[in-house]
Amino acid sequence: MQNTIQTKAQTLVLENRKKLSLTGVEDVSGFNEETVTAATSLGDLIIRGSKLHIGKLDLESGEVEIEGEISALQYTRAKRDKSFFQRVFS
């Protein structure tokens, strides 16, 4: 049996470093004017900048829009479908 990881589609659209539109967002775990941390279907995404604010947040559809001066986008870990013990004993 072959294990396959299925993730929701994700898009990132950055317009002039001022507006970021995301899909595939499962949760926003923290935000302030300099950092927004979002759990996405592909892992955690950290958005850094200044004067950041969330213009749209719809977790049911997985859509988020962030406005401000965006300076960096960073994925911090890959999404894992299996727990530690499931990976060890499979």
N, C-alpha and C positions, 0 to 999 in steps of 0.2 A: 504494500500500500504506500503510495506516495503522498507526502504531506505537502499541501499547498497553502500559502498564506494569501488570503483574500483581503484586500483593502478597498475602501471606498475611493473613488476618483478624487483627486485634489488638484485645484488650480490656484495659482498665485499670479495676480496681475498688479504690477506696481506702475503707477502713473506719475511720472516726473518726481519721484521720491516724495510725493505729498499724499498719495492715497493708495492704500493696499487693500485689494479685494481678495478674500480667501474662501475656498470651499473645502469641504472635508474636515471641518472643525467639529470636534466632539465636546470640547469644554474650554473655557477661558479660566485658567487657574489663578491668574493674578495680573494686575495692571496698575500702572501709574503713568505720569506724564513722560517717563523715560523708558519704560519697558512694558511690553505686553507678552505674556506667556500663554500659549494656546496648545492644547492637546489636539493633535490632528490624526487622521487615519494613517499617516506615515511616521509619526513620532512627535515629540514635543518641539514646538517652534517658538523661538524667542525673537521678538521684534524690538529693536532698540532705536532710539531717536530722541527727539525733544518735542514738547507740546503735543504728545500723542493723546488721542481720544478715540473711543469706539463710537463710530457713527451708526453702525448697524450691527445687531447681534441677534441671530436666529439659529439657535442650536438645533432646533427641530429639523431644519433644512441643511444645517452645517455651514451657514454663510456668515461671514464677519467682514466688516469694512472698518479700516483703521485710517485715521487722518492725522496729519502732523508732518514733521520733518523726519523721515525715516532714513536711518544711517546704516542699519545692519539687519540681516535675517540669518538666523542660525538654528539648525536642527541639532538637538542635544542628545537624542537617542532614537533608535529605531523602535517601532511598535512591535511588541511581541504578543502573539496570540496564545502561546502556551506558558504555563507557570514554570518556575525553576524545576520542580519535581517532575512535571510532565516531560520536559526536555531531557532530564537525566535518565528517566526510566522508560523512554520510548525507543 
